[in-house]
Amino acid sequence: MPHDPRPARNTSFIFGHSDSRYRPLLNQEERDRLHIWSMIVALSTSAAGTTLLLTAFLR
C-alpha cells in the first residue's frame, strides 16, 4: 500500500492544524474589493510621485 509522500494539508508544523479550515480563501467579492483598493493606492502614489517629480523639475 503506497503512502502519500506529502503530509496532509490539514496539519501544520507549529499548531497541528491549518488555518485554512477556519479561514477559507478569499471569495470573488473580497478579491474584487481588494483589487479596487490596491488600484486606488497605486494610482494615488503614482500621482503623488509625478507631482513631486514635476515640482522638483520646475524649481
LOVEXLUM-372467 format. One line per field, with one value per residue: residue number from 1; x, y, z of N, C-alpha, C in turn. Coordinates in steps of 0.05 Angstrom, whole numbers, plus 5000, padded with zeros to 4 digits. Example, Ala and Ser with C-alpha at 12.3 -4.5 7.8 and 13.67 -1.06 7.14 Angstrom:
2
nr <- c(1, 2) .
n.X <- c(5264, 5257) .
n.Y <- c(4886, 4955) .
n.Z <- c(5156, 5142) .
ca.X <- c(5246, 5273) .
ca.Y <- c(4910, 4979) .
ca.Z <- c(5156, 5143) .
c.X <- c(5264, 5258) .
c.Y <- c(4934, 5001) .
c.Z <- c(5156, 5157) .
REM end
This chain:
59
nr <- c(1, 2, 3, 4, 5, 6, 7, 8, 9, 10, 11, 12, 13, 14, 15, 16, 17, 18, 19, 20, 21, 22, 23, 24, 25, 26, 27, 28, 29, 30, 31, 32, 33, 34, 35, 36, 37, 38, 39, 40, 41, 42, 43, 44, 45, 46, 47, 48, 49, 50, 51, 52, 53, 54, 55, 56, 57, 58, 59) .
n.X <- c(5017, 5017, 5044, 5025, 5069, 5071, 5056, 4993, 4945, 4916, 4946, 4993, 5060, 5070, 5022, 4991, 4945, 4912, 4901, 4868, 4823, 4791, 4792, 4772, 4794, 4798, 4736, 4704, 4681, 4709, 4760, 4754, 4743, 4790, 4825, 4806, 4818, 4874, 4886, 4870, 4906, 4954, 4947, 4942, 4992, 5024, 5007, 5022, 5078, 5090, 5075, 5112, 5159, 5151, 5148, 5200, 5228, 5212, 5230) .
n.Y <- c(4976, 5041, 5101, 5170, 5217, 5270, 5310, 5313, 5362, 5388, 5393, 5426, 5447, 5478, 5490, 5445, 5443, 5470, 5537, 5545, 5515, 5544, 5595, 5608, 5613, 5677, 5701, 5717, 5768, 5793, 5791, 5825, 5873, 5881, 5886, 5934, 5971, 5966, 5985, 6038, 6056, 6049, 6085, 6133, 6138, 6140, 6187, 6223, 6216, 6233, 6286, 6304, 6297, 6332, 6380, 6383, 6385, 6433, 6472) .
n.Z <- c(5000, 4978, 5007, 5020, 4996, 5012, 5071, 5105, 5083, 5122, 5167, 5208, 5221, 5266, 5295, 5291, 5264, 5206, 5187, 5145, 5149, 5182, 5161, 5101, 5032, 4998, 4974, 4910, 4913, 4956, 4934, 4890, 4917, 4945, 4902, 4878, 4919, 4920, 4869, 4875, 4913, 4885, 4841, 4868, 4894, 4850, 4826, 4866, 4865, 4813, 4817, 4855, 4825, 4782, 4810, 4832, 4784, 4761, 4794) .
ca.X <- c(5000, 5035, 5036, 5026, 5095, 5067, 5039, 4965, 4941, 4903, 4964, 5013, 5082, 5070, 4997, 4978, 4922, 4914, 4882, 4850, 4797, 4776, 4791, 4774, 4806, 4781, 4717, 4707, 4674, 4731, 4783, 4748, 4746, 4819, 4837, 4799, 4834, 4902, 4888, 4868, 4932, 4974, 4943, 4948, 5021, 5035, 5001, 5039, 5105, 5091, 5074, 5138, 5179, 5146, 5155, 5229, 5239, 5205, 5243) .
ca.Y <- c(5000, 5065, 5123, 5196, 5229, 5296, 5309, 5321, 5391, 5400, 5394, 5448, 5440, 5494, 5489, 5419, 5446, 5491, 5559, 5545, 5503, 5564, 5619, 5599, 5632, 5700, 5697, 5736, 5795, 5803, 5795, 5849, 5896, 5885, 5896, 5962, 5987, 5966, 6003, 6066, 6062, 6051, 6109, 6157, 6141, 6148, 6216, 6238, 6215, 6250, 6314, 6311, 6299, 6357, 6402, 6384, 6393, 6461, 6491) .
ca.Z <- c(5000, 4977, 5025, 5008, 5003, 5025, 5095, 5100, 5081, 5146, 5190, 5208, 5239, 5290, 5310, 5289, 5246, 5186, 5190, 5122, 5156, 5195, 5144, 5073, 5013, 4992, 4952, 4888, 4922, 4972, 4916, 4875, 4934, 4950, 4877, 4875, 4938, 4911, 4846, 4885, 4926, 4864, 4826, 4885, 4898, 4824, 4822, 4884, 4855, 4789, 4827, 4866, 4804, 4767, 4828, 4833, 4758, 4754, 4813) .
c.X <- c(5018, 5025, 5039, 5053, 5093, 5051, 5011, 4963, 4930, 4921, 4985, 5035, 5080, 5045, 4984, 4953, 4927, 4893, 4862, 4824, 4779, 4773, 4794, 4787, 4787, 4761, 4720, 4701, 4697, 4756, 4779, 4752, 4775, 4833, 4831, 4815, 4863, 4906, 4887, 4894, 4954, 4971, 4949, 4978, 5035, 5031, 5019, 5068, 5109, 5091, 5100, 5160, 5176, 5154, 5186, 5241, 5235, 5219, 5272) .
c.Y <- c(5025, 5087, 5149, 5209, 5256, 5293, 5319, 5352, 5403, 5398, 5415, 5440, 5454, 5488, 5462, 5420, 5469, 5512, 5559, 5532, 5524, 5590, 5610, 5620, 5655, 5693, 5719, 5764, 5808, 5809, 5821, 5874, 5902, 5895, 5925, 5979, 5988, 5984, 6032, 6074, 6066, 6077, 6134, 6160, 6149, 6177, 6232, 6238, 6232, 6279, 6322, 6314, 6325, 6381, 6405, 6394, 6422, 6481, 6495) .
c.Z <- c(5000, 4996, 5010, 5016, 5017, 5051, 5088, 5100, 5106, 5171, 5187, 5228, 5266, 5307, 5310, 5273, 5228, 5191, 5167, 5128, 5168, 5178, 5115, 5056, 5007, 4970, 4932, 4896, 4938, 4954, 4900, 4892, 4940, 4925, 4872, 4894, 4930, 4887, 4855, 4898, 4905, 4848, 4843, 4890, 4872, 4819, 4841, 4875, 4831, 4797, 4839, 4845, 4788, 4784, 4829, 4806, 4752, 4773, 4805) .
REM end
